[in-house]
C-alpha cells in the first residue's frame, strides 16, 4: 500500500463516523429536543407537586426546616429553595 492509499483510508475511517453522527443529529435532532422539553416539564411538575405536598402540612417552621434539610442534602438548588420558601411564607 502506498502512503496515499493509507492516508485515504485513514481519512475515510475518521470522517465516516462523524458524517454518520452528523446525519443522525440532523434527522433525529428535532425529536431529541422535544423529548428533552417533555422531560424538563415533567421534572418541573414533579417538583411543584412535591412542594405543594410539603407545604400543605405542618407549621411554617417545620416546612422551612424540611426545605433547608433538602437544600443542605443537595436535593434542591438554592433557587428552588428560595421559590419554595416564598410559597411557604406567603401561604
PyMOL commands that set and color helices and strands:
alter all, ss='L'
color gray80, all
select helices_A, chain A and resi 3-55+60-73+78-90
alter helices_A, ss='H'
color red, helices_A
deselect
rebuild
show_as cartoon
